[in-house]
Amino acid sequence: MAGRPKLMGVNHVALEVGDLEAALAFWEALFDFDLRGRHEGMAFLDMGDQFIALAEVEGAGASRDEHRHFGLVVSHREGLKDRARAAGGEVMDTKGCDIIDPWGNWIQVVDYAEVQFAKTEGALRVLGHDGAKSDAAKKQIADKGMA
């Protein structure tokens, strides 16, 4: 395999938080996930074949970049904005579902059915999702030759 490596996906995203226990409580208020594990100031939230690492860092959230964010794919978004507000998060005034956690991490939440992102059958089975996609997402997948 000569040449530059091809980007293939994201193994994990690491977020800095000021209080690991409070961060776990925030994420548990919003999402259903299994805790993959913990290690000295870190917790790992399982997403099938990927994970989110929460890292307790002194001074986390002291500044926030207005553009830095990551897109999180979820099984559905119903009620998520209300749960985020109740858990102490900020919900941005956008067309989508954009949440700022108490440490300034911007999470742009998208529905699995609406994006070209695709999990393997095995990962979908573990996550308890049927893999259904919208017509627009199916077109994106087909246009890229991934159908």
C-alpha positions as MATLAB code, in Angstrom:
seq = 'MAGRPKLMGVNHVALEVGDLEAALAFWEALFDFDLRGRHEGMAFLDMGDQFIALAEVEGAGASRDEHRHFGLVVSHREGLKDRARAAGGEVMDTKGCDIIDPWGNWIQVVDYAEVQFAKTEGALRVLGHDGAKSDAAKKQIADKGMA';
ca = [
       0.000    0.000    0.000;
       1.975    2.950   -1.263;
       1.073    6.580   -0.862;
      -0.661    8.466    1.876;
      -2.958    6.625    4.299;
      -6.685    6.976    3.572;
      -8.886    8.416    6.326;
     -11.236    5.623    7.414;
     -13.118    6.812   10.462;
     -12.829    7.935   14.038;
     -11.794    5.505   16.761;
     -12.580    7.917   19.578;
     -13.011   11.544   20.578;
     -11.431   12.876   23.782;
     -13.151   15.710   25.639;
     -11.682   17.729   28.503;
     -13.980   18.112   31.501;
     -13.431   19.848   34.820;
     -15.156   17.205   36.956;
     -15.276   13.605   35.751;
     -18.165   12.508   37.996;
     -20.259   15.537   36.996;
     -19.436   14.874   33.333;
     -20.548   11.248   33.637;
     -23.787   12.419   35.258;
     -24.320   14.917   32.393;
     -23.774   12.275   29.698;
     -25.967    9.744   31.544;
     -28.778   12.315   31.692;
     -28.650   12.695   27.901;
     -27.659    9.337   26.444;
     -27.946    5.582   26.898;
     -24.451    4.064   26.798;
     -22.263    1.443   28.434;
     -19.200    2.533   30.340;
     -16.307    0.864   28.528;
     -13.962    1.503   31.422;
     -12.197    3.998   33.658;
      -8.565    4.871   34.222;
      -7.000    7.602   36.406;
      -9.158   10.656   35.701;
     -10.689    9.230   32.542;
     -13.893    7.446   31.608;
     -14.680    5.770   28.299;
     -18.223    5.788   26.881;
     -18.855    2.904   24.505;
     -20.446    3.495   21.077;
     -20.194   -0.023   19.664;
     -16.968    0.058   17.655;
     -15.986    3.582   18.785;
     -15.890    5.491   22.061;
     -15.779    8.882   23.730;
     -13.052    9.520   26.300;
     -13.827   12.004   29.062;
     -10.610   13.353   30.577;
     -10.633   15.334   33.814;
      -8.375   18.336   33.280;
      -7.826   21.271   35.605;
      -9.107   24.452   33.988;
     -11.240   22.636   31.401;
     -13.819   24.964   29.889;
     -11.856   28.153   30.564;
     -12.144   29.071   26.895;
     -14.242   27.882   23.998;
     -13.587   28.168   20.298;
     -16.733   29.244   18.436;
     -16.082   26.743   15.624;
     -14.488   23.707   17.316;
     -17.015   20.907   17.728;
     -17.629   17.283   16.886;
     -20.599   15.520   15.345;
     -22.115   12.741   17.414;
     -24.406   10.240   15.689;
     -27.298    8.945   17.811;
     -30.164    6.520   17.298;
     -32.720    9.350   17.619;
     -32.893   12.933   18.952;
     -36.375   13.047   20.487;
     -36.350   14.919   23.804;
     -32.595   15.459   23.719;
     -32.681   19.260   23.881;
     -34.909   19.184   26.966;
     -32.678   16.594   28.667;
     -29.603   18.693   27.852;
     -31.123   21.815   29.421;
     -32.251   19.879   32.515;
     -28.729   18.458   32.935;
     -27.090   21.908   32.852;
     -26.143   22.029   29.187;
     -26.709   24.902   26.795;
     -28.782   24.280   23.659;
     -27.717   26.497   20.782;
     -30.298   28.267   18.631;
     -29.656   26.342   15.402;
     -31.730   24.281   12.962;
     -30.101   21.112   14.259;
     -29.321   19.806   17.708;
     -26.246   21.592   19.044;
     -25.440   21.219   22.734;
     -22.698   22.829   24.821;
     -21.751   20.804   27.899;
     -20.864   22.536   31.197;
     -17.156   22.615   30.151;
     -17.715   24.268   26.785;
     -17.542   21.163   24.574;
     -19.804   21.694   21.551;
     -21.617   18.505   20.561;
     -23.459   18.596   17.243;
     -25.935   15.719   17.462;
     -27.187   14.064   14.269;
     -29.672   11.233   13.758;
     -28.225    7.996   12.332;
     -31.086    7.778    9.828;
     -30.214   11.178    8.321;
     -26.491   10.834    7.535;
     -24.252    8.757    5.270;
     -22.361    7.416    8.292;
     -22.948    3.658    8.447;
     -22.224    1.061   11.120;
     -21.532   -2.590   10.376;
     -24.347   -5.084   10.912;
     -22.533   -6.373   13.988;
     -22.196   -2.912   15.552;
     -25.860   -2.131   14.793;
     -26.894   -5.394   16.445;
     -24.885   -4.594   19.598;
     -26.351   -1.074   19.659;
     -29.902   -2.361   19.152;
     -30.562   -0.325   16.002;
     -32.245   -1.532   12.800;
     -29.977    0.548   10.532;
     -32.844    2.394    8.816;
     -31.819    5.417    6.706;
     -33.762    8.319    5.194;
     -34.045    8.599    1.417;
     -31.560   11.519    1.455;
     -29.004    9.473    3.405;
     -29.523    6.486    1.087;
     -28.829    8.785   -1.891;
     -25.621   10.107   -0.264;
     -24.476    6.530    0.340;
     -25.321    5.459   -3.228;
     -23.698    8.580   -4.756;
     -20.426    7.632   -3.047;
     -20.662    4.043   -4.285;
     -21.088    2.669   -0.766;
     -24.487    1.014   -1.301;
];
